[in-house]
Amino acid sequence: MSIRDCLFGIMMLVCAFLGTTPVSAEGVVEANLNGLTLVLDADTGSIVEMSYPGVGKMIDTPAARASIIDMAFPIKEWEPLRLASRYSSGARIEKTANRVTITWDVLGASRRRTARSKVQDAVQLQYDEKTKRYVWARLPGNPFDIQGKVSATVTLKAAPDGKSVLMGCTVENNTPLTIPQVLFPDFFGLVPFHGTDNTVIRTSGYVSRPFVELWTDPNNGINYYAVDSRYCGIETASGGGFGSTPMIAKWMDFGGLNGGFSLFRKRWSWGPESDKAGYQEKVWMKLSELDNKLRLACTHVVDIKPGETWETEEYVLTPHTHGWAKGIEPYRQFVRDNLKRQYPVPKHVREGIGYRTVYMTEAYPNDPDGDYTFKCSDLPMLAKECKGNGIDEMCLWAWNWNLQVPVTPPFPQIGTEEGMRKAVEECRKIGVNVNLFISLMALANPTAQRYGLQVPPPSEGWTYHAEFVPVMRPYYGSGLSCAHIATTDARWQEGVYDACTHLIDTMSPSIGWDQFMGYPSEPGLYTLIERIRAYAKARDPESTLNGESVTNIDNDAQFLDYTWNWNGWPWRGDGDCRPFNSVYPAPRLNANVDRSPRQVRGAFVDNMYLNVFTSRKGGINGSGRISDYPALSAALKQCATIRKQFLPYFLDGTLIGDCILAEELPPVRLSTYVLRDRALVVMMNDMGRDSSISFKCDLLPWIASTSGKYEVKAYDSGGKLIGTKAVDAAWHEQTEIVKNSDLSIYEVIAQP
């Protein structure tokens, strides 16, 4: 027996006494936590393999390209410097049955300057006064010899739910420099275990196929621009569902119909002040051209100063077989535990298919030709049209001069406050609630002048008109140039409260709030909203609050009944909000629809809240009649009828999207709503042509049946029963010919 074998045997005995497992003789440490197998490089501590039964290997990479933690460590002489597990050695790995702890006393750097370095000395650009030229001056010493050290600890442990792994990280900065960014967890070497086309990144707001979208075509090469996602990678964030924040919530999933893993951080609402992006979860991913493997990292914008210790909240990693709807279950419980709404969502919003936005004017009352599309007296007529198309909420835009405190009266060309009040009451008698959209988070003149604010140039405001060139923010138009004001400003707080209570008393208790955003440093918005909502609810318990969700959906979900964001269906073209709709009871996310029946039905399948934003031909948004577009009207009536017929599924069922499928479908939008021992499957033919649709489902993971038998009821696109049959858990179906962008409906009931 060799000395090495003897030492290893002694180490095994010591570790057995301590209840830990040592590094294996093969140079890796393998751990199994709630079924997830993790293989760590024994020297660097990085993850070289990660696998799960029924899914297979999800990470498979050599130690040199593996990771688990990484951070930016810019020095003056070389800002790209990084510290990471893959650059380290001597990691201490301790393992028990339910826990793995990895400790790096000194995190290694991505660059070192040694005697073998290609460039021996560091240089600095200096201006030579004598020659009046820049010269390179060599610096004494070695700037890569960092004083002190950065230490880190990562903990992986089995979660009490029996299916997840909790991941935690602590960083100690004992150097004279500041750490501005940490990547954790940092998954390096993800493989397309469901094929390049079907292995996806899914968040609560979008879907990305990184092995396709980030792949470099060898025939075309790379365009070297900063926006080239193939070269630079993609960073996305949670927030309000804009182009820069498509995640919406702080959850994501990697995989496909056959399984993968979900991930979220146990951070509700805001993070600590030390986290500069405390309201967001930022995710960066990049596909390697060297091996076509993906890197997926959560990026933390931090400010770890010398001598400070930083610790992130635990991440919950949930490996799962079947689709994302299995992996999202711990996140659904997390939301239930933390979301505390002040008021329930009004009944008509919860049960309805959507609302209608009406632009009353173009906000220029001095137009000699008359600036209005509808007057207050027209609202009952519009309400009757809404009701006839299954819509029971209207949101009015451009009814007054916005960005002013107090809220201004209606534009004179459309009516008076009294005229608006009477019209709102008439609409309510018809069965349609009227919501007045206001904008108070930024101030234009003359209010800005009254508050002592300096209004910036025209390009900084919201000036627009159909006859401007360009239409939005013309460089010569400043009518709605505005300045932002802190929501903690006492004058603004009281002015807005008085204005809103006046609006509630004189016109409508339902309010739409432009730029619904607040920050930890400015908590004024939410305290103000609480006061305004209490006043409105005392006036009308079924009054509504919608808003443009901008920063933090966790906070907004406490107040908003539905959103008014600038998003159509699907959001951003590759959007998919079904995971959000599966978890959050509020707000109902809007999907803007102009005149497309396809968008109506697609958004309906996803349980979105339609914002019918119909424009007249050649006219502005919200200026048209639904009756001008018969196909749109038919789609609205169809969806309203189906929702009413199957309402319990939409209200109380669990939305699992297309996870019930056993294999991928052609362009078909399919969603399933599971309600105890039954489910509703709604699909839209999105193939661009009339076609029969063949699909295969695996019912057992979603609808329990002691007999293994199920009854399937087929309905036509209008909800009429057309057939019933018995099937097994492996349900194969072939539809009749479905018209392009039309619906097919199936109800599945478990048999005893």
C-alpha positions in Angstrom: 0.0 0.0 0.0 1.4 3.4 -1.0 1.8 6.3 1.4 -0.9 8.2 -0.5 -3.4 5.3 0.0 -2.5 5.2 3.7 -3.1 8.9 4.1 -6.4 8.7 2.3 -7.5 5.8 4.5 -6.7 7.8 7.6 -8.6 10.8 6.2 -11.6 8.5 5.6 -11.6 7.5 9.3 -11.4 11.1 10.5 -14.2 12.2 8.3 -16.4 9.3 9.3 -15.8 10.3 12.9 -16.8 14.0 12.1 -19.8 12.9 10.0 -18.4 14.4 6.7 -17.2 12.9 3.5 -13.8 13.8 2.1 -12.6 14.5 -1.4 -12.6 11.3 -3.5 -9.4 9.8 -4.8 -10.6 10.5 -8.4 -10.4 14.2 -7.8 -14.2 14.9 -7.7 -16.8 15.0 -5.0 -20.2 13.6 -5.7 -23.3 14.5 -3.7 -26.9 13.6 -4.0 -29.4 16.1 -2.6 -33.1 15.3 -2.9 -32.4 13.3 -6.0 -30.2 15.9 -7.7 -26.7 14.6 -8.4 -23.9 17.2 -8.2 -20.3 16.4 -9.2 -17.8 19.0 -8.0 -14.2 19.3 -9.0 -12.2 18.5 -5.8 -9.6 21.2 -6.4 -11.7 24.2 -7.6 -15.1 23.3 -6.0 -16.8 24.1 -9.3 -19.8 22.0 -10.7 -18.6 19.8 -13.5 -21.7 17.6 -13.7 -25.3 18.0 -12.6 -28.0 15.4 -13.4 -31.4 14.2 -12.3 -33.3 10.9 -12.9 -35.5 11.0 -15.9 -33.8 14.1 -17.2 -30.1 13.1 -17.5 -27.1 15.3 -17.4 -27.9 19.0 -17.4 -24.3 20.2 -16.8 -21.3 18.4 -18.3 -18.1 20.4 -18.5 -14.4 20.1 -17.7 -13.0 21.7 -14.6 -11.3 24.5 -16.5 -14.7 25.7 -17.9 -16.8 24.9 -14.8 -18.0 27.3 -12.2 -20.3 28.0 -9.3 -19.3 31.5 -8.1 -17.6 34.3 -10.0 -17.1 38.0 -9.4 -15.8 41.2 -10.9 -12.6 42.5 -9.3 -11.5 45.5 -11.4 -8.0 46.9 -10.7 -6.9 50.2 -12.1 -4.4 48.6 -14.4 -6.7 45.9 -15.8 -10.5 46.3 -15.2 -11.6 43.0 -16.7 -10.0 41.0 -13.8 -12.2 38.4 -12.2 -12.1 36.1 -9.3 -13.9 32.7 -9.6 -14.0 29.2 -8.4 -12.5 27.9 -11.7 -9.4 30.0 -11.2 -9.0 28.7 -7.7 -7.3 25.7 -6.1 -7.4 24.1 -2.7 -11.2 24.4 -2.2 -12.4 22.7 1.0 -15.4 20.5 0.4 -17.3 19.1 3.4 -20.3 16.8 2.8 -23.0 15.3 5.0 -26.1 13.3 3.9 -28.1 16.5 3.3 -25.5 19.3 2.9 -22.4 20.3 1.0 -20.2 23.2 2.0 -17.5 24.6 -0.3 -15.0 27.0 1.1 -12.3 29.0 -0.7 -9.9 30.7 1.6 -8.5 32.6 -1.4 -10.5 32.9 -4.6 -8.2 32.7 -7.6 -7.8 35.5 -10.2 -8.4 35.2 -13.9 -5.0 36.8 -14.6 -1.6 36.7 -12.8 1.6 38.3 -13.8 4.5 35.9 -13.4 8.0 35.5 -14.9 6.4 33.5 -17.7 3.9 36.3 -18.6 4.0 37.6 -22.1 4.3 41.2 -20.8 6.5 41.6 -17.8 5.5 45.0 -16.5 2.3 46.9 -16.3 2.2 50.2 -18.2 0.2 53.4 -18.0 -0.5 56.1 -20.6 1.1 59.4 -19.7 1.3 62.8 -21.4 4.9 64.0 -22.0 5.0 67.8 -21.7 8.3 68.0 -23.6 7.2 66.1 -26.7 3.5 67.0 -26.4 2.8 63.3 -27.0 1.4 60.4 -25.1 3.9 57.7 -24.1 3.6 54.3 -22.4 5.3 54.5 -19.0 6.2 51.2 -17.2 4.9 50.9 -13.6 7.0 49.6 -10.8 5.9 46.5 -8.9 3.2 44.0 -9.9 -0.4 45.4 -9.7 -1.6 41.8 -9.8 -0.1 41.1 -6.4 -3.3 41.9 -4.6 -3.0 42.8 -0.9 -5.2 40.7 1.2 -7.7 38.1 -0.1 -11.3 37.5 -1.1 -12.8 34.4 0.6 -16.1 32.7 -0.2 -18.4 30.0 1.0 -21.1 28.2 -0.9 -23.6 26.0 0.8 -25.8 23.4 -0.9 -28.4 21.6 1.1 -31.5 19.5 0.7 -34.7 21.5 1.2 -37.4 20.3 3.6 -39.9 19.9 0.7 -38.0 16.8 -0.4 -37.5 17.9 -4.0 -35.4 21.2 -4.0 -31.9 22.2 -3.2 -31.1 25.4 -1.3 -28.1 27.3 -2.5 -26.4 30.0 -0.4 -23.3 32.1 -0.8 -21.1 34.4 1.4 -18.3 36.6 0.2 -15.7 38.2 2.5 -13.7 41.0 1.1 -10.4 41.5 2.9 -8.7 43.5 0.3 -8.4 47.3 -0.2 -10.6 47.2 -3.4 -14.4 47.1 -3.9 -16.3 44.2 -5.5 -19.0 45.6 -7.8 -20.6 42.3 -9.1 -21.1 38.7 -8.0 -22.3 35.9 -10.2 -24.1 33.3 -8.1 -25.2 30.7 -8.9 -23.1 30.5 -12.0 -24.0 27.4 -14.1 -21.2 26.9 -16.7 -21.6 24.0 -19.2 -25.3 23.5 -19.5 -26.1 21.1 -22.3 -29.2 20.9 -24.6 -30.6 17.8 -23.0 -33.9 18.1 -24.8 -32.3 19.0 -28.1 -31.2 22.4 -29.4 -34.7 23.5 -30.4 -36.6 22.3 -27.4 -34.2 23.1 -24.5 -35.4 26.5 -23.4 -35.0 29.2 -20.7 -38.4 30.2 -19.5 -39.3 33.0 -17.1 -42.6 34.3 -15.9 -42.6 36.6 -19.0 -40.7 35.2 -21.9 -39.2 32.1 -23.5 -35.8 31.9 -25.1 -34.2 29.1 -27.1 -30.5 29.9 -26.3 -29.0 27.0 -28.2 -30.7 28.4 -31.4 -30.8 32.1 -30.7 -27.2 32.4 -29.4 -25.7 30.0 -31.9 -23.1 31.4 -34.3 -23.8 30.3 -37.9 -20.5 29.3 -39.3 -21.6 30.6 -42.7 -22.4 34.1 -41.4 -20.0 34.5 -38.6 -20.4 37.2 -36.0 -21.2 40.8 -36.3 -19.0 42.5 -33.8 -21.4 45.0 -32.3 -22.1 45.6 -28.6 -25.7 44.5 -29.2 -24.7 41.2 -30.8 -26.2 38.7 -28.4 -24.2 35.8 -29.8 -21.0 37.6 -29.0 -22.0 39.5 -25.8 -24.6 37.2 -24.3 -28.0 38.4 -23.0 -28.8 39.9 -19.7 -32.5 40.2 -18.7 -34.1 41.3 -15.4 -37.3 41.1 -13.5 -39.5 44.2 -13.2 -42.5 45.6 -15.1 -42.5 43.5 -18.2 -40.8 46.1 -20.5 -38.1 45.2 -23.0 -35.4 45.5 -20.4 -37.4 43.6 -17.7 -39.1 40.7 -19.6 -38.7 38.2 -16.7 -41.4 40.1 -14.7 -41.0 38.0 -11.6 -37.9 36.4 -10.1 -38.4 32.9 -11.3 -36.9 30.9 -14.2 -36.8 27.4 -15.6 -34.3 25.6 -17.8 -35.4 22.5 -19.7 -38.3 21.3 -21.7 -41.4 19.1 -21.6 -39.5 16.2 -20.2 -38.0 18.1 -17.3 -35.2 20.4 -16.2 -34.8 22.7 -13.2 -36.5 25.8 -11.8 -34.6 28.5 -9.9 -35.6 31.5 -7.8 -34.2 33.5 -5.0 -36.1 33.8 -1.7 -36.3 37.5 -1.9 -39.7 39.1 -1.7 -40.2 42.7 -2.7 -37.1 44.7 -2.1 -33.6 43.6 -1.2 -31.1 45.3 1.2 -29.8 48.7 0.4 -26.4 47.3 -0.3 -27.8 45.6 -3.3 -27.9 48.3 -6.0 -30.5 46.3 -8.0 -32.5 45.1 -5.0 -35.8 45.1 -6.8 -34.6 42.9 -9.7 -33.3 39.5 -10.4 -30.7 39.8 -13.2 -29.8 36.8 -15.3 -27.0 36.6 -17.9 -26.5 33.8 -20.4 -24.0 33.2 -23.1 -23.5 30.2 -25.5 -19.9 29.2 -25.9 -18.6 28.9 -29.5 -15.9 26.5 -28.2 -18.3 23.7 -27.2 -21.9 25.0 -27.8 -22.6 24.8 -24.0 -24.5 27.5 -22.2 -23.5 29.6 -19.3 -26.4 30.8 -17.1 -25.6 33.1 -14.2 -27.6 35.2 -11.7 -25.8 38.6 -11.6 -25.8 40.6 -8.4 -25.1 44.3 -8.7 -23.3 44.9 -5.3 -20.9 47.2 -3.6 -18.8 45.0 -1.3 -16.4 47.4 0.3 -13.0 46.5 1.9 -13.6 44.6 5.1 -17.2 43.9 4.4 -19.0 40.5 4.2 -21.9 40.0 1.7 -24.4 37.2 1.7 -27.2 36.5 -0.7 -30.6 35.1 0.2 -30.9 31.4 -0.6 -31.7 30.2 -4.1 -34.2 27.4 -4.4 -33.2 25.0 -7.2 -35.9 22.5 -8.0 -35.1 19.7 -10.5 -38.1 18.1 -12.0 -39.4 15.7 -14.6 -42.2 16.9 -16.9 -42.6 20.5 -17.8 -42.0 23.8 -16.0 -45.3 23.6 -14.1 -43.7 21.0 -11.8 -40.7 23.1 -11.1 -42.7 26.2 -10.3 -44.6 24.6 -7.4 -42.2 25.8 -4.7 -42.3 29.3 -6.1 -46.1 29.2 -6.1 -45.9 28.4 -2.4 -43.4 31.2 -1.8 -45.8 33.7 -3.4 -48.7 32.5 -1.4 -46.6 32.9 1.8 -45.6 36.5 1.0 -48.3 38.2 -1.1 -50.6 40.1 1.2 -53.3 42.0 -0.8 -55.0 45.0 0.8 -58.3 44.2 -1.2 -59.5 41.3 -3.2 -59.6 41.7 -7.0 -63.1 43.0 -8.0 -65.4 40.2 -9.1 -65.9 41.6 -12.7 -62.1 41.8 -13.2 -61.5 38.3 -11.8 -64.2 36.8 -13.9 -64.1 38.9 -17.1 -62.1 38.5 -20.3 -60.7 42.1 -20.3 -61.3 45.8 -20.5 -61.4 48.5 -23.2 -59.2 51.5 -23.5 -60.7 54.6 -25.0 -58.6 57.6 -26.1 -61.0 60.6 -25.6 -58.7 63.1 -27.3 -55.2 63.8 -28.5 -54.7 66.1 -25.6 -54.7 69.4 -27.6 -57.9 71.3 -26.7 -57.0 74.4 -28.8 -57.2 72.4 -32.1 -59.5 74.6 -34.3 -60.9 71.5 -35.9 -61.9 70.1 -32.5 -59.8 67.6 -30.7 -61.9 64.7 -29.6 -62.7 61.2 -30.6 -65.4 60.7 -28.0 -67.3 63.0 -25.6 -68.5 62.2 -22.2 -72.0 61.8 -23.6 -70.7 59.0 -25.9 -69.6 56.8 -23.0 -72.9 55.0 -22.5 -73.0 54.1 -26.2 -69.4 52.7 -25.9 -70.5 50.8 -22.7 -73.3 49.1 -24.5 -70.9 48.0 -27.2 -68.5 46.7 -24.6 -71.2 44.8 -22.8 -72.4 43.3 -26.0 -68.8 42.0 -26.6 -68.3 40.5 -23.2 -66.3 43.5 -21.7 -67.3 45.1 -18.4 -64.5 47.6 -17.8 -63.5 50.8 -19.6 -60.3 52.8 -19.0 -60.3 56.3 -20.3 -57.1 58.0 -21.5 -56.5 61.6 -22.6 -59.7 62.8 -21.0 -57.8 65.6 -19.2 -54.5 67.5 -19.2 -52.2 65.1 -17.4 -48.9 65.5 -15.5 -50.6 68.2 -13.2 -51.4 68.3 -9.5 -54.2 68.6 -8.7 -55.9 66.4 -11.3 -57.3 68.7 -13.9 -61.0 68.7 -15.0 -62.0 67.0 -18.3 -61.0 68.8 -21.5 -63.7 71.3 -22.3 -64.3 69.8 -25.7 -65.5 66.5 -24.2 -67.6 67.8 -21.3 -67.5 68.8 -17.6 -67.0 67.0 -14.3 -70.7 66.7 -13.9 -71.1 65.4 -17.4 -68.4 62.8 -16.7 -70.1 61.8 -13.5 -73.5 61.2 -15.2 -71.9 59.3 -18.0 -70.0 57.0 -15.5 -73.2 56.3 -13.7 -75.0 55.5 -16.9 -72.2 53.1 -17.8 -72.5 51.4 -14.4 -76.2 50.8 -14.9 -75.4 49.1 -18.2 -72.9 46.9 -16.3 -69.6 48.5 -17.3 -67.3 50.1 -14.8 -65.3 53.2 -15.9 -61.7 53.7 -14.8 -60.0 57.2 -15.3 -56.4 57.0 -16.1 -54.2 59.7 -14.6 -50.5 60.6 -14.7 -49.0 62.2 -11.6 -45.5 60.6 -11.1 -44.0 63.3 -13.3 -45.0 67.0 -13.6 -45.2 69.3 -16.6 -45.6 73.0 -16.5 -47.4 74.9 -14.9 -47.3 72.5 -12.0 -43.6 71.8 -12.3 -43.0 75.6 -12.0 -45.2 75.8 -8.9 -43.1 73.0 -7.3 -39.8 74.7 -8.3 -38.8 71.9 -10.8 -36.8 72.5 -13.9 -38.5 70.9 -16.9 -35.9 69.3 -19.2 -35.8 69.6 -23.0 -38.7 68.3 -25.2 -37.1 64.9 -25.7 -37.5 64.2 -22.0 -41.3 64.3 -21.9 -44.4 62.6 -23.3 -45.3 65.1 -26.0 -47.1 63.4 -28.9 -49.6 64.0 -31.6 -50.5 62.3 -34.9 -49.3 65.4 -36.8 -46.0 65.8 -35.1 -42.9 64.5 -37.0 -41.8 62.3 -35.3 -45.1 61.6 -33.6 -43.6 60.9 -30.2 -41.2 63.4 -28.5 -40.6 65.8 -31.4 -37.6 68.0 -30.8 -39.6 71.1 -31.3 -42.7 70.2 -29.2 -42.7 70.6 -25.4 -46.3 70.5 -24.4 -45.8 67.5 -22.1 -42.1 67.8 -21.3 -41.9 66.9 -17.6 -39.7 66.4 -14.6 -39.9 63.7 -12.0 -40.6 64.4 -8.4 -39.7 62.3 -5.3 -42.8 60.5 -4.0 -41.8 61.4 -0.5 -42.3 65.2 -1.2 -45.0 66.2 1.3 -46.5 68.8 -1.0 -46.9 66.3 -3.8 -48.3 63.7 -1.3 -51.0 65.9 0.0 -51.7 67.5 -3.4 -52.2 64.1 -5.1 -54.3 62.7 -2.2 -56.7 65.8 -2.3 -56.8 65.5 -6.1 -57.7 61.8 -6.2 -60.3 62.1 -3.5 -61.9 64.9 -5.5 -61.8 62.7 -8.6 -63.4 59.8 -6.6 -66.1 62.1 -5.2 -67.0 63.9 -8.4 -66.4 61.4 -11.3 -65.3 57.9 -10.6 -63.8 55.9 -7.7 -61.8 53.7 -10.2 -58.3 55.0 -11.1 -55.6 54.0 -13.6 -52.1 55.0 -12.4 -49.4 55.9 -15.0 -45.9 54.8 -14.1 -46.8 52.8 -11.0 -43.4 52.6 -9.4 -41.8 53.0 -6.1 -38.4 52.4 -4.6 -37.1 51.5 -1.1 -35.6 55.0 -0.8 -38.9 56.5 -1.8 -41.7 54.6 0.0 -44.1 57.5 -0.6 -46.1 55.9 -3.5 -47.3 52.9 -1.6 -48.4 54.7 1.6 -50.2 57.2 -0.6 -51.9 54.5 -2.6 -53.1 52.8 0.6 -54.8 56.0 1.6 -56.4 56.6 -1.8 -57.6 53.0 -2.1 -59.2 53.1 1.3 -61.1 56.2 0.3 -62.2 54.7 -3.1 -63.2 51.4 -1.5 -65.4 53.2 1.0 -67.1 54.8 -1.9 -67.4 51.6 -4.0 -66.1 48.2 -2.8 -65.9 47.1 -6.4 -63.8 50.0 -7.6 -60.6 49.2 -9.5 -57.0 50.2 -9.6 -54.9 49.5 -12.6 -51.4 50.7 -13.3 -48.4 50.6 -15.5 -46.2 48.2 -13.6 -42.6 49.5 -13.9 -40.2 48.3 -11.2 -41.4 45.5 -8.9 -44.2 43.1 -9.6 -44.1 41.8 -6.0 -45.0 45.2 -4.6 -47.4 46.0 -7.4 -49.3 42.7 -6.8 -50.3 44.0 -3.4 -52.3 46.9 -4.9 -53.1 46.5 -8.6 -56.1 44.7 -9.8 -54.9 44.6 -13.4 -52.0 46.1 -15.3 -51.9 48.7 -18.1 -48.5 48.0 -19.8 -47.5 48.6 -23.4 -47.5 44.9 -24.3 -49.4 43.0 -26.9 -49.8 39.2 -27.3 -47.5 37.5 -27.0 -45.4 39.9 -24.9 -42.3 41.0 -26.8 -42.9 38.5 -29.6 -41.3 35.7 -27.6 -43.3 36.4 -24.5 -45.2 33.8 -22.5 -46.8 35.0 -19.2 -48.4 31.7 -18.4 -46.0 30.9 -15.5 -46.9 34.3 -14.0 -50.6 33.6 -14.4 -50.1 30.2 -12.9 -48.7 31.6 -9.7 -49.9 35.2 -9.0 -53.6 35.7 -8.2 -53.1 39.4 -9.0 -52.7 41.6 -10.9 -54.2 40.3 -14.1 -51.6 41.0 -16.7 -53.0 42.9 -19.7 -52.4 42.1 -23.4 -53.2 44.9 -25.8 -55.3 44.0 -28.8 -56.1 46.4 -31.6 -58.2 44.4 -34.2 -56.7 40.9 -34.4 -58.9 37.9 -33.6 -55.7 35.8 -33.4 -54.4 38.0 -30.6 -57.7 37.9 -28.8 -57.8 34.1 -28.8 -54.1 33.6 -28.1 -54.3 35.9 -25.1 -57.5 34.2 -23.9 -55.8 30.8 -24.0 -53.0 32.2 -21.8 -55.5 33.7 -19.3 -54.4 37.2 -20.0 -56.6 40.2 -19.4 -57.4 41.7 -22.8 -57.0 45.4 -23.3 -59.1 46.0 -26.3 -57.4 49.1 -27.7 -59.2 49.4 -31.1 -58.2 52.2 -33.3 -60.2 53.5 -36.2 -58.5 53.1 -39.6 -55.8 55.7 -39.9 -56.6 56.9 -36.4 -54.9 57.0 -33.0 -55.0 54.2 -30.4 -58.3 53.6 -28.7 -60.3 55.7 -31.2 -62.2 53.0 -33.0 -65.4 51.1 -32.6 -65.4 47.3 -32.0 -68.3 47.1 -34.4 -65.9 48.4 -37.2 -64.2 45.0 -37.0 -66.7 42.1 -37.1 -64.0 39.4 -36.8 -62.7 41.0 -33.7 -66.2 41.3 -32.2 -66.8 37.6 -33.0 -63.6 36.5 -31.2 -64.4 38.6 -28.1 -67.9 37.1 -27.9 -66.6 33.6 -28.4 -64.0 33.9 -25.7 -66.5 35.6 -23.2 -68.9 32.7 -23.8 -66.2 30.0 -23.3 -64.9 31.7 -20.1 -68.3 31.9 -18.6 -69.1 28.2 -19.5 -65.9 26.9 -17.9 -65.3 29.7 -15.4 -64.3 27.4 -12.4 -61.3 26.2 -14.4 -60.1 29.8 -15.1 -60.7 31.0 -11.6 -59.6 28.1 -9.4 -57.7 25.8 -11.7 -53.9 25.6 -11.9 -52.6 26.8 -15.2 -49.9 24.4 -16.4 -49.5 25.7 -20.0 -48.6 23.0 -22.4 -46.9 20.8 -19.8 -49.6 18.2 -20.2 -48.1 17.4 -23.6 -45.9 14.3 -24.1 -44.2 15.8 -27.2 -43.8 19.2 -28.9 -46.5 20.5 -31.1 -46.4 22.5 -34.3 -47.4 26.2 -34.0 -50.3 25.7 -31.7 -51.0 27.7 -28.5 -52.2 25.2 -25.9 -53.0 25.8 -22.2 -54.3 23.4 -19.6 -56.2 24.4 -16.4 -56.2 21.6 -13.8 -59.0 21.5 -11.2 -58.6 18.7 -8.8 -59.6 15.5 -10.7 -60.2 17.2 -14.0 -58.7 19.6 -16.5 -59.6 21.9 -19.3 -57.4 21.9 -22.4 -57.8 25.0 -24.7 -55.8 25.4 -27.8 -55.6 27.8 -30.7 -54.5 26.8 -34.2 -51.6 29.2 -34.9 -50.2 27.5 -38.0 -51.5 30.1 -40.5 -53.9 27.7 -42.2 -56.9 25.5 -41.5 -55.6 22.2 -40.2 -56.3 19.1 -38.2 -54.1 18.9 -35.1 -52.6 15.7 -33.7 -51.2 15.8 -30.1 -50.2 13.4 -27.4 -50.6 14.0 -23.7 -49.4 12.3 -20.5 -52.3 12.8 -18.0 -51.0 10.9 -15.0 -48.6 13.5 -13.6 -51.3 16.1 -13.6 -54.7 14.4 -13.0 -54.7 11.5 -10.6 -56.9 8.5 -11.5 -57.0 5.3 -9.4 -58.3 3.4 -12.4 -55.9 5.0 -14.9 -59.0 5.8 -17.0 -60.3 9.2 -18.1 -63.3 10.6 -19.9 -62.6 13.2 -22.6 -65.3 15.6 -23.8 -64.6 17.4 -27.0 -66.2 20.9 -27.7 -66.3 22.9 -30.8 -64.9 26.5 -31.0 -68.1 27.9 -29.6 -68.2 25.5 -26.6 -70.8 23.0 -27.9 -70.2 19.4 -26.9 -69.4 17.3 -30.0 -68.2 14.0 -28.6 -67.2 12.0 -25.5 -64.8 9.0 -25.3 -62.8 7.0 -22.7 -59.0 7.2 -22.9 -55.9 6.0 -20.9 -53.3 8.2 -19.3 -51.4 8.2 -22.6 -54.0 10.2 -24.4 -53.6 10.7 -28.2 -56.0 13.0 -30.0 -56.6 14.1 -33.6 -58.8 17.1 -33.9 -61.2 17.8 -36.7 -60.2 20.6 -39.1 -59.7 23.7 -37.0 -59.8 27.0 -38.7 -56.7 29.2 -38.7 -56.5 31.1 -35.3 -59.6 29.3 -34.0 -60.0 27.3 -30.8 -60.5 23.6 -29.9 -61.5 22.7 -26.4 -61.3 19.4 -24.4 -62.4 18.6 -20.9 -60.6 15.6 -19.2 -62.2 13.9 -16.2 -60.5 11.2 -14.1 -62.6 8.1 -13.6 -62.7 6.2 -10.3 
